[in-house]
Structure formats: structure tokens, C-alpha cells
Amino acid sequence: MKIIALANQKGGVGKTTSVINIGAGLRRLGKRVLLIDLDPQSNLTYSLGLTQKIDKTVFDILKGEAGAGEVVIDKAGLYIIPSSIDLAGADIELSAIAGREYLLKEALRDVRGMDYIFIDCPPSLGLLTLNAFTVANEVYIPLQTECLALQGLNALIKTVDLVKARITQNLNITGVIATRYDKRKILNKEVVEAIKNKFKDKLFNTLIRDNIALAEAPSFGQDIFTYRPNSNGAEDYFNLCKEIIERS
């Protein structure tokens, strides 16, 4: 079972969009996938239209007030652990708990039968992201192909290195996803080259093109394959999913 955290402390880079559509694409390829919304903004939960179905959330899991099986929502074969705004108080409420960086790992200990677990991290490097890194085997970094794409990444890489040195040696940055790509723009091409120079073969060959359907799908509570299966967004994320399986 691969556990992959998608992280970038810069917001709006396509973390949630990537988690949802990678999960949905892998499900269509026959994989069993669990998505975890670890962001207090609950964008993943909202984008899949689950806000009315929530009884318990990932925060209840972290507090030890619910097991993972009590919280999981099954949406057409895609499994989701939702979030809520209550998670915004996690850094304060959980800070006094011994071993607080292991709370998510302990909560997922009994999860079985999944091929992949993807964690949508908040746009920060606080306690929630630390919990994701502690349980994960791999980190994917979504990056927009724009001029500020690489800004601030050293802090993220340093955090991953610290977790690897002090908590788990199994954690590695294994994938970089280039998003909002437009081949007509010279800047986008230059940024892709800069990303490739920094991360080498960790950059996925599939570039996620700038596509309005990807922005529209959350308004309907749908992934891109359900909302617009013939769009560039669906084609790109499906190719990315096949690439993820090949790397596995």
C-alpha cells in the first residue's frame, strides 16, 4: 500500500485538484484508493460534494474519538476521509499530546485493502503536514508552471529531509507534477525546464494543461472524468495515473 502526501506550502498550485483526479483516475484503472482531506479549508471534501454527508471527520480520527472505518465515505468506489473547518484548531488542540506527529499514522494502522492512499496537505508546514509526512512513503509536489513556482520550495525540501532523518527513513520526494501548463507560453516552457533541472527525473512526463473544465468540476461535486471525460484535463490526469502505476 503506497501512502503519498501531496504538499506545497504555496496555495493554488493544484494539490486538491491533483489528489481528486489522480484518485479518480486510478480507480478507473482498477485500483482501490483512499483520499484523505487534511486541509482545514476542506477543499477536497467540498469539491467532491460531500459536505452534507459528514458525520465525523479526520479531526475526530486525530483526536482518537473515531476510527478510520467510521469516517470513510464511499463515493462510487472512491474512498474519502473528509475534513471540516474544525481542523483549523488542530495545531493548538493537539500540541500537548505526546507523539502528536504520529496521530495520523496510528489512526491508519488498521486500514487494509487499499492500493494507494493520497493525503491532501494544507498549504503550510505545520503539525498536520508533519503528520502526513510521518505516515507517508512518498511526497508529490504539484507546481504551477509560472514564475514563482520554485519560490519557497527549499523549506518544504528541508522539512522532508528532517522528517526522514528524525522520524522515518522511508520518506522521499518521488514525484513533481507540473500544472496549469500552456505550451503557447514561453514562460511556461522555461519554468518546466527549471523544474526539470532542479528535480531531474522526479518530474512526471505528463504536464497538466491549463483547462477550464478542471476549475469547473468542483462546482458540481465531481472529478474531471465524471464532469468532462473528453477534456484535456481528463486526458492529462489519466495519462498521469498510468505513469504513476508504471513508476510503482
C-alpha positions as a printed Julia matrix, in Angstrom:
248×3 Matrix{Float64}:
   0.0    0.0     0.0
   1.55   3.27   -1.12
   0.85   6.32    1.02
   1.57   9.55   -0.84
   1.32  13.09    0.53
   0.75  15.95   -1.91
   2.35  19.02   -0.42
   3.33  22.57   -1.23
   3.09  25.44    1.23
   2.16  27.69   -1.68
  -1.6   27.67   -2.18
  -3.4   27.39   -5.51
  -0.89  25.08   -7.17
  -3.31  22.22   -7.86
  -2.85  19.99   -4.81
  -6.53  19.26   -4.27
  -7.3   19.03   -7.99
  -4.47  16.53   -8.37
  -5.46  14.42   -5.35
  -9.06  14.14   -6.56
  -8.32  13.37  -10.17
  -5.38  11.05   -9.54
  -7.61   9.15   -7.14
 -10.49   9.01   -9.6
  -8.19   8.04  -12.47
  -6.53   5.24  -10.55
  -9.94   3.94   -9.52
 -10.89   3.77  -13.2
  -7.7    1.78  -13.75
  -8.86  -0.8   -11.22
  -7.03   0.43   -8.13
  -8.51   0.81   -4.64
  -7.82   4.35   -3.49
  -8.38   6.27   -0.25
  -8.19  10.09   -0.25
  -7.6   11.98    3.0
  -8.53  15.66    3.27
  -6.03  17.02    5.81
  -6.67  20.68    4.97
  -8.88  22.79    7.29
 -10.16  24.59    4.18
 -11.83  21.27    3.25
 -11.47  21.91   -0.47
 -11.3   18.22   -1.32
 -14.41  17.48    0.74
 -16.29  20.35   -0.89
 -15.05  19.56   -4.39
 -16.48  16.05   -4.19
 -19.84  17.31   -2.92
 -19.58  15.6     0.47
 -20.31  18.47    2.85
 -23.88  17.28    3.54
 -22.81  13.7     4.24
 -20.32  14.37    7.02
 -20.88  12.94   10.48
 -17.28  12.6    11.6
 -14.09  13.92   10.04
 -10.35  13.4    10.01
 -10.16  15.62   13.1
 -12.14  13.02   15.07
  -9.6   10.45   13.97
  -6.66  12.58   15.08
  -8.29  13.16   18.47
  -8.87   9.43   18.9
 -12.63   9.87   19.0
 -13.31   7.75   15.9
 -11.66   5.02   13.9
 -10.85   5.42   10.23
 -13.6    2.98    9.3
 -16.22   5.16   10.99
 -15.22   8.22    9.0
 -14.63   6.9     5.47
 -17.19   7.88    2.83
 -17.57   5.67   -0.24
 -18.29   7.72   -3.36
 -18.81   5.34   -6.28
 -15.87   3.2    -5.23
 -13.56   6.08   -4.34
 -12.98   6.25   -0.58
 -12.63   9.59    1.2
 -11.87  10.71    4.74
 -13.38  14.22    4.85
 -12.3   17.36    6.67
 -14.03  20.36    8.24
 -13.17  23.84    9.48
 -12.75  22.37   12.97
  -9.38  21.09   11.81
  -8.1   24.68   11.9
  -7.6   24.28   15.65
  -5.53  21.12   15.32
  -2.13  22.73   15.88
  -3.29  24.13   19.23
  -5.6   21.34   20.38
  -3.2   18.52   19.57
   0.05  20.24   20.52
   0.07  18.93   24.09
  -0.39  15.28   23.07
   2.72  13.13   23.37
   3.74  11.76   19.97
   1.47  14.24   18.23
   3.31  13.8    14.93
   2.24  10.12   14.88
  -1.51  10.63   15.32
  -2.45  10.06   11.69
  -0.11   7.09   11.39
  -1.74   5.44   14.41
  -5.22   6.2    13.06
  -4.46   4.49    9.74
  -2.77   1.47   11.27
  -5.79  -0.78   10.72
  -6.59   0.41    7.19
  -6.31  -2.53    4.79
  -7.11  -3.37    1.21
  -6.06  -0.11   -0.45
  -3.53   0.14   -3.25
  -2.97   3.86   -2.71
  -3.66   6.44   -0.05
  -3.3   10.09   -1.09
  -3.18  12.86    1.51
  -4.17  16.42    0.58
  -1.92  18.52    2.83
  -2.69  22.09    3.93
  -0.67  24.97    2.43
   1.67  25.12    5.43
   4.41  23.09    7.08
   2.73  22.76   10.48
   1.6   19.81   12.59
  -0.92  18.49   10.04
   1.65  18.31    7.24
   4.12  16.75    9.67
   1.54  14.04   10.43
   1.14  13.4     6.7
   4.91  13.12    6.2
   5.24  10.77    9.16
   2.79   8.24    7.73
   3.64   8.67    4.03
   6.15   6.7     1.95
   6.34   9.35   -0.74
   5.76  13.06   -1.36
   4.45  14.52   -4.61
   4.9   18.25   -5.18
   2.42  20.0    -7.51
   3.93  23.08   -9.13
   2.32  25.66  -11.37
   4.37  26.42  -14.45
   4.6   30.09  -13.53
   7.41  32.4   -12.48
   7.11  31.87   -8.7
   6.77  28.1    -8.91
  10.08  27.28   -7.21
   9.89  30.01   -4.6
   9.84  28.65   -1.05
  10.43  25.04   -2.06
  13.66  24.84   -0.08
  11.63  24.99    3.15
   9.48  22.07    2.0
  12.51  20.01    0.97
  14.2   20.78    4.3
  11.1   19.62    6.2
  11.02  16.35    4.25
  14.73  15.85    4.97
  14.2   16.5     8.7
  11.34  14.0     8.88
  13.45  11.48    7.01
  16.4   11.99    9.37
  14.5   12.04   12.66
  11.26  10.09   12.2
  11.21   7.78    9.19
  13.89   6.92    6.66
  11.26   5.73    4.17
  10.09   9.2     3.13
  11.22  10.56   -0.23
  10.12  13.17   -2.75
   9.35  10.9    -5.69
   7.16  12.98   -7.97
   6.71  16.54   -9.18
   3.52  17.44  -11.05
   3.62  20.44  -13.39
   0.19  22.11  -13.55
  -1.53  24.96  -15.45
   0.73  24.35  -18.43
   0.18  26.2   -21.71
   2.58  25.19  -24.49
   1.93  28.51  -26.26
   3.6   30.44  -23.45
   7.38  30.71  -23.49
   7.39  31.32  -19.73
   5.63  28.01  -19.08
   8.23  26.15  -21.13
  11.06  27.92  -19.31
   9.59  27.09  -15.91
   9.2   23.42  -16.89
  12.9   23.39  -17.82
  13.76  25.0   -14.47
  11.7   22.37  -12.63
  13.38  19.62  -14.63
  16.83  21.0   -13.83
  16.03  21.05  -10.12
  14.19  17.73   -9.78
  15.56  15.71  -12.73
  13.54  12.55  -13.4
  11.2   13.22  -10.47
   9.19  15.48  -12.77
   6.38  13.46  -14.33
   6.43  13.46  -18.12
   2.72  14.28  -18.18
   2.12  18.02  -17.97
  -1.32  19.07  -16.71
  -2.58  21.6   -19.19
  -4.45  24.73  -18.17
  -8.06  23.62  -18.6
 -11.27  25.38  -17.59
 -13.05  22.06  -17.01
 -10.69  21.31  -14.11
 -11.81  24.55  -12.45
 -15.49  23.92  -13.15
 -15.75  20.31  -11.94
 -15.67  21.09   -8.16
 -18.74  23.3    -8.54
 -20.64  20.14   -9.48
 -19.0   17.97   -6.81
 -17.39  15.83   -9.48
 -13.99  14.64  -10.61
 -12.88  15.56  -14.11
 -13.69  12.1   -15.55
 -17.29  12.36  -14.45
 -17.72  16.03  -15.31
 -15.95  16.25  -18.68
 -14.43  12.9   -19.7
 -13.29  14.16  -23.12
 -11.49  17.26  -21.83
  -7.75  17.92  -21.85
  -7.84  17.74  -18.06
  -9.26  14.2   -18.12
  -6.73  13.11  -20.74
  -3.8   14.58  -18.8
  -4.75  13.16  -15.4
  -5.47   9.74  -16.91
  -2.01   9.73  -18.52
  -0.52  10.84  -15.21
  -2.24   7.96  -13.43
  -0.81   5.46  -15.9
   2.62   7.0   -15.31
   2.17   6.65  -11.54
   1.36   2.95  -11.95
   4.38   2.45  -14.22
   6.65   4.06  -11.62
   5.17   1.82   -8.94
